[in-house]
Amino acid sequence: MIGRMRTVHVGLTGGIGAGKSTVAGMLAERGAVVLDADLAARAVVQPGTDGLAGIVRTFGSEVLGPDGSLDRAALAAVVFPDESRRAELNAIVHPRVRAWMAERVDAAPAGSIVVQDIPLLVEGGLTKLFEYVVVVDADDETRLKRLMKDRGMTLEQARARIAAQAPRAQRNAAADKVIDNSGDLDRLAAEVAALWRELDGLRARA
């Protein structure tokens, strides 16, 4: 039956700490083909890649660990406080991530719901590439608490990470669907179930 349906291309995003990965996992459990841009971003800067070579040329060998792999903490310390340095990093990584994702989109079975999980979808101006854009949202206080609890950040680090992304209002305005993840998992699961029914309906349309 799925072969007679059309593929639906979904962009999934959300501010750091909003719970986007949780939603991606719930969609994958329902049968979506989920492609994770964070996973792609790690893949394209593995040792031996031209992506890692580009980072070393731009930021120096001090962003490498003893084993020659990327020291993400060292790189983050350089780029997160400085918008121009973030732009330099994005210019290296983003085109390679897009190519990695595109290969896997092309390989998805016809009639799939293909969800590209992209943290900076709005900031990167990528919303027009998708038929349907989903934003996972949570209030700033909830996100700060999650980042401190789940990722061990200080309050200052968490605030800086949130400030480095698009404001909530800008991100939410780009959405076809905003999923509120300020509450518990049961409420989130109900929202994802409703979203899935909508996406399933889209792929059934000729």
Disulfide bonds with the S-S distance in Angstrom:
none
